[in-house]
């Protein structure tokens, strides 16, 4: 199918792929905040470091549970994506 595209259509398709890659990278970067030494690695409520994995959100972000105070959070907590259920749609209008 790609072989049948005109040069202009190929440029448009390439631009769409670049945009999709940027959106995916932005979501991955935000989700990585709660990894090992990221800014969301400690509990946002009490600051404790005793955390365990606590499932995933609807959008597949890792959730964490604080063993000290019982709070739960993800790497998206405290970001503009905190309560967004479709981050790819939101990022479509924010990432250039």
N, CA, C and O atoms as a Tinker XYZ file with bonds, in Angstrom:
   384  protein
     1  N      0.822000   -1.193000    0.000000    73     2
     2  CA     0.000000    0.000000    0.000000    64     1     3
     3  C      0.870000    1.262000    0.000000    63     2     4     5
     4  O      0.535000    2.250000   -0.653000    81     3
     5  N      1.987000    1.226000    0.734000    73     3     6
     6  CA     2.856000    2.396000    0.767000    64     5     7
     7  C      3.449000    2.692000   -0.602000    63     6     8     9
     8  O      3.676000    3.853000   -0.943000    81     7
     9  N      3.700000    1.654000   -1.384000    73     7    10
    10  CA     4.285000    1.843000   -2.701000    64     9    11
    11  C      3.347000    2.616000   -3.625000    63    10    12    13
    12  O      3.798000    3.238000   -4.587000    81    11
    13  N      2.051000    2.582000   -3.341000    73    11    14
    14  CA     1.092000    3.271000   -4.195000    64    13    15
    15  C      0.860000    4.718000   -3.805000    63    14    16    17
    16  O      0.145000    5.432000   -4.508000    81    15
    17  N      1.448000    5.172000   -2.699000    73    15    18
    18  CA     1.243000    6.555000   -2.269000    64    17    19
    19  C      2.079000    7.516000   -3.105000    63    18    20    21
    20  O      3.184000    7.198000   -3.546000    81    19
    21  N      1.520000    8.688000   -3.304000    73    19    22
    22  CA     2.252000    9.737000   -4.019000    64    21    23
    23  C      3.289000   10.333000   -3.062000    63    22    24    25
    24  O      3.191000   10.138000   -1.851000    81    23
    25  N      4.277000   11.055000   -3.590000    73    23    26
    26  CA     5.260000   11.690000   -2.704000    64    25    27
    27  C      4.618000   12.611000   -1.658000    63    26    28    29
    28  O      5.070000   12.650000   -0.513000    81    27
    29  N      3.590000   13.336000   -2.035000    73    27    30
    30  CA     2.902000   14.211000   -1.090000    64    29    31
    31  C      2.212000   13.391000    0.003000    63    30    32    33
    32  O      2.269000   13.759000    1.176000    81    31
    33  N      1.571000   12.298000   -0.366000    73    31    34
    34  CA     0.916000   11.432000    0.618000    64    33    35
    35  C      1.940000   10.788000    1.555000    63    34    36    37
    36  O      1.670000   10.606000    2.742000    81    35
    37  N      3.110000   10.445000    1.024000    73    35    38
    38  CA     4.173000    9.889000    1.861000    64    37    39
    39  C      4.659000   10.916000    2.882000    63    38    40    41
    40  O      4.910000   10.563000    4.034000    81    39
    41  N      4.795000   12.184000    2.477000    73    39    42
    42  CA     5.203000   13.231000    3.417000    64    41    43
    43  C      4.152000   13.417000    4.508000    63    42    44    45
    44  O      4.490000   13.607000    5.676000    81    43
    45  N      2.879000   13.362000    4.124000    73    43    46
    46  CA     1.808000   13.495000    5.113000    64    45    47
    47  C      1.818000   12.327000    6.091000    63    46    48    49
    48  O      1.643000   12.518000    7.294000    81    47
    49  N      2.022000   11.119000    5.574000    73    47    50
    50  CA     2.079000    9.936000    6.434000    64    49    51
    51  C      3.276000   10.023000    7.381000    63    50    52    53
    52  O      3.171000    9.681000    8.559000    81    51
    53  N      4.407000   10.482000    6.859000    73    51    54
    54  CA     5.598000   10.630000    7.701000    64    53    55
    55  C      5.345000   11.634000    8.827000    63    54    56    57
    56  O      5.759000   11.407000    9.964000    81    55
    57  N      4.673000   12.731000    8.520000    73    55    58
    58  CA     4.355000   13.731000    9.543000    64    57    59
    59  C      3.442000   13.141000   10.610000    63    58    60    61
    60  O      3.604000   13.436000   11.794000    81    59
    61  N      2.490000   12.318000   10.206000    73    59    62
    62  CA     1.601000   11.668000   11.176000    64    61    63
    63  C      2.374000   10.722000   12.084000    63    62    64    65
    64  O      2.108000   10.667000   13.285000    81    63
    65  N      3.325000    9.976000   11.532000    73    63    66
    66  CA     4.146000    9.070000   12.339000    64    65    67
    67  C      4.998000    9.843000   13.339000    63    66    68    69
    68  O      5.141000    9.426000   14.488000    81    67
    69  N      5.561000   10.961000   12.907000    73    67    70
    70  CA     6.386000   11.778000   13.802000    64    69    71
    71  C      5.541000   12.305000   14.956000    63    70    72    73
    72  O      5.975000   12.276000   16.108000    81    71
    73  N      4.336000   12.788000   14.652000    73    71    74
    74  CA     3.448000   13.287000   15.705000    64    73    75
    75  C      3.064000   12.178000   16.681000    63    74    76    77
    76  O      3.056000   12.388000   17.893000    81    75
    77  N      2.747000   10.999000   16.152000    73    75    78
    78  CA     2.372000    9.872000   17.015000    64    77    79
    79  C      3.539000    9.471000   17.918000    63    78    80    81
    80  O      3.338000    9.134000   19.084000    81    79
    81  N      4.751000    9.509000   17.378000    73    79    82
    82  CA     5.934000    9.163000   18.173000    64    81    83
    83  C      6.135000   10.181000   19.290000    63    82    84    85
    84  O      6.436000    9.796000   20.420000    81    83
    85  N      5.977000   11.466000   18.999000    73    83    86
    86  CA     6.130000   12.503000   20.015000    64    85    87
    87  C      5.114000   12.330000   21.143000    63    86    88    89
    88  O      5.453000   12.478000   22.317000    81    87
    89  N      3.873000   12.019000   20.784000    73    87    90
    90  CA     2.841000   11.824000   21.801000    64    89    91
    91  C      3.173000   10.629000   22.684000    63    90    92    93
    92  O      3.055000   10.702000   23.907000    81    91
    93  N      3.587000    9.533000   22.064000    73    91    94
    94  CA     3.921000    8.323000   22.832000    64    93    95
    95  C      5.119000    8.573000   23.743000    63    94    96    97
    96  O      5.123000    8.121000   24.888000    81    95
    97  N      6.130000    9.280000   23.259000    73    95    98
    98  CA     7.306000    9.575000   24.077000    64    97    99
    99  C      6.952000   10.480000   25.252000    63    98   100   101
   100  O      7.492000   10.313000   26.345000    81    99
   101  N      6.051000   11.437000   25.038000    73    99   102
   102  CA     5.650000   12.328000   26.128000    64   101   103
   103  C      4.943000   11.550000   27.228000    63   102   104   105
   104  O      5.210000   11.771000   28.409000    81   103
   105  N      4.050000   10.647000   26.859000    73   103   106
   106  CA     3.348000    9.840000   27.858000    64   105   107
   107  C      4.338000    8.938000   28.596000    63   106   108   109
   108  O      4.254000    8.808000   29.817000    81   107
   109  N      5.268000    8.318000   27.881000    73   107   110
   110  CA     6.267000    7.459000   28.526000    64   109   111
   111  C      7.144000    8.257000   29.483000    63   110   112   113
   112  O      7.488000    7.769000   30.560000    81   111
   113  N      7.504000    9.469000   29.104000    73   111   114
   114  CA     8.334000   10.306000   29.971000    64   113   115
   115  C      7.597000   10.661000   31.259000    63   114   116   117
   116  O      8.178000   10.624000   32.344000    81   115
   117  N      6.326000   11.001000   31.139000    73   115   118
   118  CA     5.540000   11.329000   32.327000    64   117   119
   119  C      5.358000   10.092000   33.199000    63   118   120   121
   120  O      5.462000   10.182000   34.422000    81   119
   121  N      5.090000    8.943000   32.590000    73   119   122
   122  CA     4.929000    7.711000   33.360000    64   121   123
   123  C      6.216000    7.308000   34.069000    63   122   124   125
   124  O      6.158000    6.678000   35.125000    81   123
   125  N      7.374000    7.654000   33.518000    73   123   126
   126  CA     8.663000    7.286000   34.114000    64   125   127
   127  C      8.962000    8.090000   35.371000    63   126   128   129
   128  O      9.912000    7.772000   36.086000    81   127
   129  N      8.173000    9.125000   35.659000    73   127   130
   130  CA     8.390000    9.930000   36.862000    64   129   131
   131  C      8.372000    9.094000   38.133000    63   130   132   133
   132  O      9.072000    9.427000   39.089000    81   131
   133  N      7.611000    8.043000   38.171000    73   131   134
   134  CA     7.494000    7.232000   39.386000    64   133   135
   135  C      8.460000    6.056000   39.387000    63   134   136   137
   136  O      8.441000    5.256000   40.322000    81   135
   137  N      9.293000    5.930000   38.380000    73   135   138
   138  CA    10.283000    4.856000   38.385000    64   137   139
   139  C     11.347000    5.140000   39.435000    63   138   140   141
   140  O     11.291000    6.159000   40.123000    81   139
   141  N     12.285000    4.267000   39.553000    73   139   142
   142  CA    13.295000    4.231000   40.609000    64   141   143
   143  C     13.624000    5.573000   41.265000    63   142   144   145
   144  O     13.334000    5.753000   42.448000    81   143
   145  N     14.210000    6.506000   40.545000    73   143   146
   146  CA    14.633000    7.762000   41.158000    64   145   147
   147  C     13.915000    8.973000   40.576000    63   146   148   149
   148  O     14.410000   10.095000   40.682000    81   147
   149  N     12.774000    8.763000   39.974000    73   147   150
   150  CA    12.027000    9.871000   39.387000    64   149   151
   151  C     11.427000   10.766000   40.451000    63   150   152   153
   152  O     11.412000   10.401000   41.626000    81   151
   153  N     10.923000   11.955000   40.055000    73   151   154
   154  CA    10.373000   12.891000   41.022000    64   153   155
   155  C      9.124000   12.388000   41.737000    63   154   156   157
   156  O      8.769000   12.922000   42.788000    81   155
   157  N      8.451000   11.380000   41.200000    73   155   158
   158  CA     7.259000   10.846000   41.851000    64   157   159
   159  C      7.541000    9.517000   42.541000    63   158   160   161
   160  O      6.616000    8.747000   42.796000    81   159
   161  N      8.819000    9.235000   42.848000    73   159   162
   162  CA     9.189000    7.949000   43.450000    64   161   163
   163  C      8.760000    7.857000   44.904000    63   162   164   165
   164  O      8.520000    6.755000   45.398000    81   163
   165  N      8.657000    8.980000   45.602000    73   163   166
   166  CA     8.225000    8.944000   46.999000    64   165   167
   167  C      6.760000    9.363000   47.085000    63   166   168   169
   168  O      6.208000    9.941000   46.149000    81   167
   169  N      6.152000    9.063000   48.211000    73   167   170
   170  CA     4.727000    9.344000   48.404000    64   169   171
   171  C      4.462000   10.843000   48.350000    63   170   172   173
   172  O      5.130000   11.611000   49.043000    81   171
   173  N      3.486000   11.277000   47.527000    73   171   174
   174  CA     3.186000   12.706000   47.443000    64   173   175
   175  C      2.517000   13.236000   48.711000    63   174   176   177
   176  O      2.543000   14.441000   48.959000    81   175
   177  N      1.912000   12.349000   49.527000    73   175   178
   178  CA     1.218000   12.791000   50.732000    64   177   179
   179  C      2.171000   12.920000   51.918000    63   178   180   181
   180  O      2.219000   13.966000   52.565000    81   179
   181  N      2.940000   11.843000   52.212000    73   179   182
   182  CA     3.787000   11.851000   53.413000    64   181   183
   183  C      5.280000   11.901000   53.099000    63   182   184   185
   184  O      6.089000   12.108000   54.003000    81   183
   185  N      5.657000   11.714000   51.835000    73   183   186
   186  CA     7.064000   11.742000   51.462000    64   185   187
   187  C      7.806000   10.446000   51.736000    63   186   188   189
   188  O      9.020000   10.374000   51.544000    81   187
   189  N      7.086000    9.417000   52.183000    73   187   190
   190  CA     7.711000    8.131000   52.501000    64   189   191
   191  C      8.198000    7.393000   51.262000    63   190   192   193
   192  O      7.671000    7.566000   50.163000    81   191
   193  N      9.211000    6.573000   51.468000    73   191   194
   194  CA     9.783000    5.795000   50.368000    64   193   195
   195  C      9.306000    4.349000   50.348000    63   194   196   197
   196  O      9.652000    3.605000   49.430000    81   195
   197  N      8.522000    3.934000   51.336000    73   195   198
   198  CA     8.033000    2.556000   51.409000    64   197   199
   199  C      6.809000    2.431000   50.503000    63   198   200   201
   200  O      5.692000    2.755000   50.907000    81   199
   201  N      7.025000    1.966000   49.294000    73   199   202
   202  CA     5.921000    1.853000   48.338000    64   201   203
   203  C      5.908000    0.469000   47.707000    63   202   204   205
   204  O      6.932000   -0.210000   47.633000    81   203
   205  N      4.727000    0.068000   47.254000    73   203   206
   206  CA     4.571000   -1.199000   46.543000    64   205   207
   207  C      3.749000   -0.937000   45.293000    63   206   208   209
   208  O      2.984000    0.024000   45.222000    81   207
   209  N      3.923000   -1.813000   44.308000    73   207   210
   210  CA     3.119000   -1.686000   43.087000    64   209   211
   211  C      1.652000   -1.921000   43.451000    63   210   212   213
   212  O      1.338000   -2.786000   44.269000    81   211
   213  N      0.765000   -1.146000   42.841000    73   211   214
   214  CA    -0.646000   -1.187000   43.196000    64   213   215
   215  C     -1.503000   -1.226000   41.934000    63   214   216   217
   216  O     -2.475000   -0.480000   41.819000    81   215
   217  N     -1.149000   -2.087000   40.997000    73   215   218
   218  CA    -1.916000   -2.225000   39.763000    64   217   219
   219  C     -1.590000   -1.142000   38.759000    63   218   220   221
   220  O     -0.552000   -0.484000   38.830000    81   219
   221  N     -2.507000   -0.976000   37.820000    73   219   222
   222  CA    -2.320000    0.029000   36.766000    64   221   223
   223  C     -3.595000    0.834000   36.606000    63   222   224   225
   224  O     -4.682000    0.384000   36.966000    81   223
   225  N     -3.445000    2.024000   36.064000    73   223   226
   226  CA    -4.608000    2.856000   35.780000    64   225   227
   227  C     -5.288000    2.343000   34.513000    63   226   228   229
   228  O     -4.792000    1.425000   33.860000    81   227
   229  N     -6.417000    2.939000   34.177000    73   227   230
   230  CA    -7.115000    2.548000   32.944000    64   229   231
   231  C     -6.266000    2.766000   31.706000    63   230   232   233
   232  O     -6.453000    2.102000   30.687000    81   231
   233  N     -5.333000    3.699000   31.801000    73   231   234
   234  CA    -4.489000    4.009000   30.655000    64   233   235
   235  C     -3.116000    3.349000   30.770000    63   234   236   237
   236  O     -2.170000    3.770000   30.104000    81   235
   237  N     -3.000000    2.326000   31.603000    73   235   238
   238  CA    -1.808000    1.483000   31.757000    64   237   239
   239  C     -0.634000    2.134000   32.488000    63   238   240   241
   240  O      0.482000    1.621000   32.412000    81   239
   241  N     -0.845000    3.230000   33.182000    73   239   242
   242  CA     0.225000    3.817000   33.988000    64   241   243
   243  C      0.351000    3.007000   35.285000    63   242   244   245
   244  O     -0.658000    2.613000   35.870000    81   243
   245  N      1.572000    2.764000   35.728000    73   243   246
   246  CA     1.810000    2.031000   36.974000    64   245   247
   247  C      1.318000    2.856000   38.163000    63   246   248   249
   248  O      1.637000    4.039000   38.280000    81   247
   249  N      0.534000    2.218000   39.051000    73   247   250
   250  CA     0.091000    2.873000   40.279000    64   249   251
   251  C      0.942000    2.361000   41.433000    63   250   252   253
   252  O      1.438000    1.234000   41.395000    81   251
   253  N      1.109000    3.189000   42.453000    73   251   254
   254  CA     1.903000    2.855000   43.621000    64   253   255
   255  C      1.071000    3.051000   44.882000    63   254   256   257
   256  O      0.145000    3.861000   44.903000    81   255
   257  N      1.406000    2.304000   45.935000    73   255   258
   258  CA     0.715000    2.388000   47.222000    64   257   259
   259  C      1.760000    2.644000   48.300000    63   258   260   261
   260  O      2.770000    1.943000   48.372000    81   259
   261  N      1.516000    3.652000   49.138000    73   259   262
   262  CA     2.428000    3.976000   50.234000    64   261   263
   263  C      2.111000    3.071000   51.412000    63   262   264   265
   264  O      0.973000    3.035000   51.881000    81   263
   265  N      3.109000    2.341000   51.893000    73   263   266
   266  CA     2.912000    1.442000   53.029000    64   265   267
   267  C      2.784000    2.213000   54.339000    63   266   268   269
   268  O      2.303000    1.661000   55.329000    81   267
   269  N      3.198000    3.457000   54.364000    73   267   270
   270  CA     3.157000    4.250000   55.589000    64   269   271
   271  C      1.816000    4.950000   55.804000    63   270   272   273
   272  O      1.258000    4.883000   56.899000    81   271
   273  N      1.289000    5.621000   54.773000    73   271   274
   274  CA     0.041000    6.375000   54.966000    64   273   275
   275  C     -1.139000    5.836000   54.160000    63   274   276   277
   276  O     -2.272000    6.263000   54.380000    81   275
   277  N     -0.900000    4.903000   53.227000    73   275   278
   278  CA    -1.982000    4.299000   52.453000    64   277   279
   279  C     -2.373000    5.044000   51.192000    63   278   280   281
   280  O     -3.311000    4.638000   50.506000    81   279
   281  N     -1.673000    6.127000   50.870000    73   279   282
   282  CA    -1.989000    6.884000   49.655000    64   281   283
   283  C     -1.616000    6.078000   48.415000    63   282   284   285
   284  O     -0.730000    5.225000   48.467000    81   283
   285  N     -2.289000    6.348000   47.304000    73   283   286
   286  CA    -1.930000    5.746000   46.024000    64   285   287
   287  C     -1.654000    6.867000   45.036000    63   286   288   289
   288  O     -2.226000    7.951000   45.145000    81   287
   289  N     -0.775000    6.606000   44.070000    73   287   290
   290  CA    -0.423000    7.596000   43.063000    64   289   291
   291  C      0.215000    6.913000   41.870000    63   290   292   293
   292  O      0.549000    5.730000   41.919000    81   291
   293  N      0.381000    7.671000   40.798000    73   291   294
   294  CA     1.097000    7.206000   39.613000    64   293   295
   295  C      2.061000    8.309000   39.200000    63   294   296   297
   296  O      2.071000    9.382000   39.803000    81   295
   297  N      2.860000    8.057000   38.189000    73   295   298
   298  CA     3.775000    9.082000   37.698000    64   297   299
   299  C      3.040000   10.270000   37.117000    63   298   300   301
   300  O      3.617000   11.348000   36.972000    81   299
   301  N      1.773000   10.087000   36.782000    73   299   302
   302  CA     0.984000   11.181000   36.223000    64   301   303
   303  C      0.402000   12.081000   37.302000    63   302   304   305
   304  O     -0.067000   13.177000   36.993000    81   303
   305  N      0.419000   11.653000   38.548000    73   303   306
   306  CA    -0.110000   12.476000   39.646000    64   305   307
   307  C      0.659000   13.789000   39.700000    63   306   308   309
   308  O      1.889000   13.805000   39.653000    81   307
   309  N     -0.080000   14.886000   39.799000    73   307   310
   310  CA     0.553000   16.194000   39.869000    64   309   311
   311  C      0.971000   16.767000   38.525000    63   310   312   313
   312  O      1.633000   17.804000   38.477000    81   311
   313  N      0.598000   16.111000   37.435000    73   311   314
   314  CA     0.906000   16.620000   36.103000    64   313   315
   315  C     -0.404000   16.992000   35.407000    63   314   316   317
   316  O     -1.478000   16.655000   35.907000    81   315
   317  N     -0.338000   17.671000   34.274000    73   315   318
   318  CA    -1.571000   17.972000   33.540000    64   317   319
   319  C     -2.331000   16.710000   33.102000    63   318   320   321
   320  O     -3.519000   16.787000   32.789000    81   319
   321  N     -1.663000   15.560000   33.077000    73   319   322
   322  CA    -2.317000   14.310000   32.674000    64   321   323
   323  C     -2.935000   13.558000   33.851000    63   322   324   325
   324  O     -3.405000   12.433000   33.679000    81   323
   325  N     -2.943000   14.150000   35.030000    73   323   326
   326  CA    -3.340000   13.443000   36.247000    64   325   327
   327  C     -4.696000   12.747000   36.137000    63   326   328   329
   328  O     -4.798000   11.591000   36.549000    81   327
   329  N     -5.703000   13.361000   35.623000    73   327   330
   330  CA    -7.033000   12.745000   35.556000    64   329   331
   331  C     -7.544000   12.597000   34.129000    63   330   332   333
   332  O     -8.748000   12.498000   33.891000    81   331
   333  N     -6.616000   12.583000   33.192000    73   331   334
   334  CA    -6.971000   12.442000   31.784000    64   333   335
   335  C     -7.033000   10.958000   31.448000    63   334   336   337
   336  O     -6.069000   10.228000   31.678000    81   335
   337  N     -8.150000   10.512000   30.911000    73   335   338
   338  CA    -8.324000    9.100000   30.594000    64   337   339
   339  C     -7.859000    8.742000   29.184000    63   338   340   341
   340  O     -7.696000    7.565000   28.863000    81   339
   341  N     -7.649000    9.740000   28.357000    73   339   342
   342  CA    -7.162000    9.509000   26.994000    64   341   343
   343  C     -5.998000   10.455000   26.723000    63   342   344   345
   344  O     -6.158000   11.451000   26.018000    81   343
   345  N     -4.811000   10.143000   27.289000    73   343   346
   346  CA    -3.684000   11.076000   27.170000    64   345   347
   347  C     -3.245000   11.339000   25.740000    63   346   348   349
   348  O     -2.769000   12.434000   25.441000    81   347
   349  N     -3.389000   10.377000   24.856000    73   347   350
   350  CA    -2.978000   10.589000   23.465000    64   349   351
   351  C     -3.819000   11.688000   22.817000    63   350   352   353
   352  O     -3.305000   12.463000   22.011000    81   351
   353  N     -5.093000   11.763000   23.158000    73   351   354
   354  CA    -5.948000   12.814000   22.601000    64   353   355
   355  C     -5.554000   14.163000   23.164000    63   354   356   357
   356  O     -5.488000   15.150000   22.430000    81   355
   357  N     -5.292000   14.215000   24.461000    73   355   358
   358  CA    -4.904000   15.469000   25.087000    64   357   359
   359  C     -3.572000   15.952000   24.514000    63   358   360   361
   360  O     -3.421000   17.130000   24.188000    81   359
   361  N     -2.616000   15.042000   24.392000    73   359   362
   362  CA    -1.297000   15.405000   23.898000    64   361   363
   363  C     -1.316000   15.792000   22.428000    63   362   364   365
   364  O     -0.421000   16.499000   21.964000    81   363
   365  N     -2.308000   15.347000   21.700000    73   363   366
   366  CA    -2.395000   15.691000   20.282000    64   365   367
   367  C     -2.432000   17.203000   20.101000    63   366   368   369
   368  O     -1.895000   17.729000   19.127000    81   367
   369  N     -3.064000   17.897000   21.036000    73   367   370
   370  CA    -3.206000   19.340000   20.923000    64   369   371
   371  C     -2.120000   20.092000   21.677000    63   370   372   373
   372  O     -1.991000   21.305000   21.507000    81   371
   373  N     -1.333000   19.407000   22.508000    73   371   374
   374  CA    -0.320000   20.078000   23.314000    64   373   375
   375  C      1.103000   19.909000   22.758000    63   374   376   377
   376  O      1.936000   20.797000   22.937000    81   375
   377  N      1.393000   18.798000   22.094000    73   375   378
   378  CA     2.748000   18.525000   21.603000    64   377   379
   379  C      2.846000   19.003000   20.162000    63   378   380   381
   380  O      1.994000   18.696000   19.328000    81   379
   381  N      3.886000   19.749000   19.892000    73   379   382
   382  CA     4.080000   20.226000   18.515000    64   381   383
   383  C      5.256000   19.558000   17.883000    63   382   384
   384  O      5.574000   19.834000   16.726000    81   383
